[in-house]
């Protein structure tokens, strides 16, 4: 389970800041799911997410992202 943390970066206006991505690309079979009783998004695989992003970019010219996976059950 991955729990997001609050983003609290304090920048220094005199020094350049570098960011590094971690946990960037899980296995295409990895299931992404919300925890809790009322999940905001339905379960989906990382491969399903990547395929949807590619389709959106091809058809619309931009990435839609997570709104494609909103849970309509609740």
TALIN-V181863 format. One record per backbone hydrogen bond with DSSP energy under -1.0 kcal/mol. CO is the residue of the C=O (numbers start at 1). NH is the residue of the N-H. If there is no record, write none. Layout:
BEGIN
co: <CO & CO>
nh: <NH & NH>
END
This chain:
BEGIN
co: <12 & 27 & 28 & 30 & 32 & 40 & 44 & 45 & 46 & 47 & 48 & 49 & 50 & 51 & 52 & 53 & 54 & 55 & 56 & 65 & 66 & 67 & 69>
nh: <15 & 30 & 47 & 46 & 44 & 71 & 32 & 49 & 50 & 51 & 52 & 53 & 54 & 55 & 56 & 57 & 58 & 59 & 60 & 68 & 69 & 70 & 42>
END
